[in-house]
Amino acid sequence: MSNPPPVSVIVPCFNAEKTLGACLDSICSQTLKIHEILVVDDRSADQSREIASGYPCHLIELPVNQGVSAARNAGVAASTGEILFFLDADEALEPDAIENAVRLLADGYDCVHGIIAAEPLIDDGPVEWYKTLHAYWWRQAAVGPVRTAFFAQTAMPRAVFDAVGPFDETLRDSEDLEYSDRLAPRPILLTDQVVARHDEADRLVPLLREQFRRSQLLARTVLGARRKGRASLTANRPLGILAVAGSLASLPLGLVSAAWLAVPVALLLFFCGVNAGLLRFAASRKGAAFALFFIGVHLLTHVALVAGAAVGLLRWRFRQILTAATVLAAITALGLALRRDGASAVAALAQPRALPWLAAALLANAAGLGLGVLAWHRLLDTDRARLPGAAAAKVFFLGQLGKYLPGRIWGVVTHVQHGRDRGISAGRMTSAYFLSILLTILTGSVAGLLVAPAALGRQAGWLAVPVAALLLFAGWPEAALRPLVSLAGRYRRRIELPSRGAIRRSAVLALVSWLVSGLHLWALAAALGADPGLALLPAMGGFALATVSGSLAFIVPDGWGVREVVIMTALATVLPWGTAGAVAISSRVVCVVVEVLLSLAVLATARTSRRVESVQAVQR
């Protein structure tokens, strides 16, 4: 080429002593004169830096290991050429590779990347041959204009890199896919005129581990590309991936009947058929026996790919999946409650005179939950503005519905995930969640004092304990919480406690919430014949005490049974035991119905509110 633009070759390097010499030799042997070579050492623990020092290159040493994205960005920042050529340290270029890349850029492409040679850089055995032949096969088949760039051996003008921006340094794997998503509107060429021999993984377990790790961004990038109307360049056939996924999903059918095993077997045969061309190519290069080994390893890599993609999808859409699972669990609980207790509750409340009381019960329970939202929201303290109105109610109700899922962790997980979406730290959300539970238990126990004289007799004196605890909390919250923070051990630095005033206001709102919520039990008791005046205090106190008791019964989902027994005991002073049982059952149904309906309404409102915020942000 006459008057070629200056080319800066950037080689990110981490523990590459095995191949770095061959890599730099190939750069120095190019038919096009290279402007500069920059080796960016990502804090290697081997002889990589010493090897690079023996070549005419600029050695950049990063202070700590940061990953390939940071290494490439550091190389670009230190370079001066008009053309950037990225080359991985485990690859060796053919002599004309860079000259061909620069020439193709001049034809109007903004990014040119090459293929892997069919022979490995260093022959380390059959696993490496599998990886090398597969890499050559799918890249060779995809040669031409593409929408994806792989930066193992890639050239692009500096002006294009500056316009697209640097690599995402938070990504240590699949950074090519994320960068391609930003680069894709520009013309990209995959060419067989830029060829490099690659030293691939030569052991099965590291190969599968790498496949699993890289596949975790697969769902995000592929679905994101499809939404934008373009297809990503992938190494494996989609039908083959679906066949393996279907085979894995259908394996449990064999537990029902051995005949059902025909389904996964048929899907595996279909997988082999989809990859027939690749198998023929492997056999032509290394023989029929190797082809059998090849398909076995290919199948295992697909299993790792499917597993990685599933994990990645769960991480990417965790909040949406958890939301759907939580609402579904709550609706299931409602169905079970109606199936088990609905008939008796309906029969008890079907009398015309009971309907106004039933309406009052529904409204009282809804109002109590609303006050619960406010009490929890106060604990976010200075971060409340970031989670206003409908968004705060959404997080609260999803946390409430989390009790219907197995385990007790889903409430806090839901809070943390949604808080992060709004820029609130995990420490603040976790602290607010657990403080809210603690205040709920303390204030509920205090509200339970209302039922103590009639229902608990001499044992009522024990309720002085939660009163003292609540007063200590309100007066000196820091002192009360210090032992709990100490128990958190190494996590205590992540705990972000609200102010004393926020805790006090939250405690008052929580106490009022219990009293208002308890009115629903009073209305139900009155509907079934209790004297309204005599039933008021036992109902309000009994509901608070029953709910706290149920929440502390960790082995019982949502306190089923425990709560009902406490309510019956509290109301036995104003109603016959059997009628008190009907009130307890009716209370369970009312509470679940209100929680589910309010949650669905809040989710719908929050979605609408978020859309409005997005439109307003775009308009601004």
Secondary structure, DSSP 8 states (H G I E B T S, - for coil): --S---EEEEEEESS-TTTHHHHHHHHHT-SS--SEEEEEE-S-SSSHHHHHHTSSSEEEE-SS---HHHHHHHHHHH---SEEEEE-TTEEE-TTHHHHHHHHHHTT-SEEEEEE-SS-SS---HHHHHHHHHHHHHHHHT-EEES---TTEEEEEHHHHHHH----TT-SSSHHHHHHHHHTTS-EEEEEEEEEEE----SHHHHHHHHHHHGGGHHHHHHHHHHTT-----SS-HHHHHHHHHHHHHGGGGGT-GGGGHHHHHHHHHHHHHTHHHHHHHHHHH-HHHHHHHHHHHHHHHHHHHHHHHHHHHHHTHHHHHHHHHHHHHHHHHHHHIIIIIHHHHHHH-SGGGHHHHHHHHHHHHHHHHHHHHHHHHTTGGGGGGS-HHHHHHHHHHHHHGGGSSSS-HHHHHHHHHHHHTT--HHHHHHHHHHHHHHHHHHHHHHGGGGIIIIIGGGGGGGHHHHHHHHHHHH-HHHHHHHHHHHTGGGGGG-----HHHHHHHHHHHHHHHHHHHHHHHHHHHHTT--HHHHHHHHHHHHHHHHHHHHH-TTSGGGTTHHHHHHHHHHTTTS-HHHHHHHHHHHHHHHHHHHHHHHHHHHHHHHHHHHHHHHHHHH-
